[in-house]
Amino acid sequence: MNISLLEPLGIDISLIEQFAKQVEALGHAFTYYPTKTTDAEELIRRSKGQHIVMIANTPYPDSVVEASEDLAMIAVAFTGIDHVGLKACKQKGVEVLNCAGYSDRAVSELVIGLTLSLLRKIGEGDKAVRQGLTSAGLMGSEIGGKTVGIIGCGRIGFKTAKLFLAFGAKVLAYGRTPKAEHEQAGVVYTDLETLLKESDIVSLHLPNTPQTKGFLDKDKLALMKEGALFINCARGPIVDTKALSEVLNSGKISAALDVFDTEPPLASDYPLVTAKQTLLTPHVAFLTKEAMVRRSVTEFGNVLSYLNGEVKNRCTF
């Protein structure tokens, strides 16, 4: 088979070379492209004659899947697969394998970091020192004793919940299937309305699907407590951008956002760039050295298993 890695994975080239040797030792051809492209025609060129393509978060749309006649499998070094042309994959019978779990720790730790930044006014404190000012106006607040709402208590949601529990917070969760393990750890499952009304901090952890697009709309955001914090390190399209910017500009809540309904760079007039009471990061929750290695090991492991007749981390869509 012909296998191509179509973009860098954020790891040292020597590690990619090690993986490539394992693929080639099985009698298959491996090609690596060290530059990222989002141009569909270039992706088609890179995919020509390939049976397996490996990507991370580069969009790989239906048009590219349709034009790649020999394509049998797409290995995605990412948890979400909403950037892949799944309609064409389904029509052509192309397998999609992902790397679920590689960034659980990275994402949950950033949620805590963003929460602390908001509660303890870390950014404002940095500016104050550099401007020769004092701590005046910088009194913060603690996580301990607060109620945290986790919307979507899957792997990342539960890991985030455990971190908040370690800080001494009460954790509420909303999810399709309450798990005994979560409840034994101290997570209390409840309905979404109760969670939004009672939580001092709300952290979103749902996947981006047709069913969750715009899930947090104007009416749901209106349920949040005065002074509550909203953290989104999941997916931007799950939240109604216009509604969120309006509630932020009203001063009712604050937000720390790592994801948006379009990928950064964002336009200077993008509603959440100009909204009040926001802390923004450019989709970095997954981006740690350790997570990049974990996802690479998993992605190449998926490919090697597939070549040996075993399918791991198959996505259903």
N, C-alpha and C positions, 0 to 999 in steps of 0.2 A: 504493500500500500504506500501511497504518497501522503505524507503528513507535513503540514506547514503551520508554524507559529507566526501569526500575522502581525503581532505587535510585541513590544517589550513587556516584561512582567515585573519590572522593578527589582530585579535581582541581579547578582553578578553574572556576567557572561560565562564564567567558568562553571557555574551551576547548570546553566542551560546546556553547555557542552557535555557535561556529565550525563544529563538526561538524554541528549541526542544520541550518545554512544549506546545507551540501553535500547533505544528504538532501532538504531541501525544494526545492532547485534542480532536482532530478531529478523533481519533481512528486509527492512523497510527503509524508504528514503525520507530524509528529514530536511526541511528548509526553514530557516529563521529569518524574519524581516526585523531588523533592529529599529525601524522607524514606524510610527503610528500613522495611519491614514483613516480618514472618514469618507474619502471619496469612493463612491460606489463602483465606478469604473476601475479604479485601482484595486479595490477589494476583489472584484471579479477577475482581474488579471492575476492577482496573487493566488486566487482559489482555483484557477483553471487546472484541470487534471488532478486535483487533490481529492483524496478520499476522506481525509480528516483535516479539518482546520481548527486551530486553537486560537482563541481570542480571550480578552479580559472584558473590559467595558466598552470596547469599540462597537458602535452600532453595526449590526450585520443584518440588513433589512431583507424583506421578502424578495426584492429584485435580485439581490446577490445570490440568495439561495436558489432561486429559479434558474439563474444563469450558470450555476455551478453543477454541470451535468453529472460529474462523478462523485459528488459529495454524498457521504453516507453518515457522517457524524460530525457534530460541532462540540468541541470541548471548551467550556466556558470557565475561565478562572475568576468566577464571581458567584455570589449567592443568587441574585436576581437574574432572570433571563428575559426581562421585558424589552431588552434592546436587541433581541434576536427575532428574525422573521419567522415566528412560530406557525403562522398560517401556511406558508410555503413548506416549512419543515414537515408539517402534518400531512400535507398533500403529497409530498415526495417520499415520506417515510424516513426522513432524516432524524437520527437520534440526537438528542441534546443532553449533555452531561454537565453538571455544575459542580461547584466547590463549596457547597453549603457548610457553614461552620467555621470556615477559615478565619473570619474576622469577628467572631462573636465577642471575644475579649476586647479587641480594639474598639469596636463600636460602643460597647457598654462602658468602657473606661472614658471614652470621649463624652458620653452623656453625663457622667459624673463631673468631668472637668468643666463642661459648659455650665452645669448647674452651679458648681462652686464659683465659677467666674461671675455669674449673675448675682448669686447671693452675697458674695464677699466683695463685689465691685472691684475685681482684680485689674481690669483694664483701666478703670478710672483712677485706681491707686497708682498705677504705673505712670499715667499722665501727670498726676499731682506731684509726684517726686521729681519728674523731669522739668516741671514748671516751677519748682521751688515752693510748692504748697505743702500744707499739712494734711492730717487725717480728717479735717473738718468736712462734714457731709458724707463721710464714707463708712458710717456704721452699717455693718452687714447683718446677715442672719444665718442661722445654722440649719443643716439638713435634719439633724436629730430632732425628733418630736413632730416633724411635719408629716403630712399625708401625701404619698406619692401614688399617682395613678399610672399604671402600665397598660397601654392599649395594644393588645396583641402579645400574649405571653408565650411565645415560642422560645426557641433557644436563646436568642439575643435578649428578648424581653425578660426571660427568667433570670439570665445572668445579670442583667441590669437591676432587676428586683432584689437579687441577693446582695448586690453592692449597696443599694439604698438601705436594706435591712441592717447591714453591718454598720451603717452610720446612725442607726437608731430611729429610722423612719418607720411609719406604718405604711404598708404597701397594699393598695387595691389593684385588682387586675380585671380586665375585660378580655374575654377570649371565647372561642367557639367550644373548646373542650377543657373544662377545669381538670387539672391533674392533681392527684393525691400528693405527689412529691412536692409540688408547689405549695399546697396548703400546709403540709407538714413543715415546710421551711418558714412559714409565717405569712404567706401571701393570702389575701382574702379576695375571693372572686365576687364580683358584683355586676350589676347592669351598667351600661354606658352612662346613662343619665346620672346615676348616683356617683359614679367615678368622677365625672366632670364637675359636678356640683361640690363635691367634698375635697377634691385634691388641691393641695397647694402647689404641686408640681405634677405636670402631665407629660409623660414621655411616650412617643408614638413608635410602635414596632410592628406595623402591618406590612405585608408585601404589596407591591404595586400590581394590581390586577384590574380587569374591567369592572369587577364588583367593588373594588375599594377606591376607584378614582373619584375624587371629590368627597370622600367619606366624611371628613370633618368639614362640614359646611357652616354657613352663617348661623343656623339655628343651634347646632351642637356647640360651636365656639361661644355662643351667647350664654351657655350654661356654666361656663367656667367662673370660678371665684374671682372677686376683685383682688388684684395683686398677685394672681397665680402666675406661675412660670410654665411656658410651653416649650418642650424640647423635641426637635425632629431630626433624628439621624437615620431615618428609614428611607422614605421616598417622598419627593416633593408633590407629585400629582395627587397624593392621598388627601391633601389639604387644599381647600378652595383659596387660592392665593389672594384674590380680591377681598374675600371675607376676612382672612387673617390680617391683611394689611389694615383693614378698617378697624378691627378690634384693637390692634396694636396702637394705631394713631389715636384712638379714643382714650388711651391711657389705662385701660382696664387691666391688661395683662402685659407681661414681657415675654420675649421669646429668644431662644438660641436655636439657630437653624443651620444645618450642614447640607441640606438638600432643598431643591427648588423644582418647579415644574419645567425647568429647562436647565441644562448643565452650564456651569460657569465657563467662560466669563459672562457676567450678567451686564445688561445695559445699565447705564447710569440712572435711567428713569424707571427701572424695574421696580414695581410697587414695594417689594420687601427691602430693597436697597435704601429706599427713601423713608421707610416706615420708622416710627419712633420705637424706642425701647427694645432694640434688637441687637443681638450678637450673631454675626454671620461668619461661617467658615466655608471654604470652597470644595465641599464634598470630599472630606479627608478622613471621615470616621473609620474607614477600612484601611487607611494608608499608614501602616507601621511596618518597620523592617521585618518584624517577626511574622506578621500576617502575610506579607508578600512571599516569604519563603514557604509558609504553610500552604498557601493557595497553589504555588508552583508545584510543590510536592504532590498535592492532591490532583492537580490537573494532569500532570504527567503520569501519575498513578492511574488515573482514569483511562488515559490513552493506552498505556501498557496493558492494563487489564482487558480493555476492548480488543487489542491485538491478539490477546491470548484467549479470546472467546468468552470473556466474562464482563458483563456490563455493570459498572458501579455508578452510583449517584445519577441514575437515569431520572430525567425530569418528565413529569406528566403534564400535558397541556392540551 
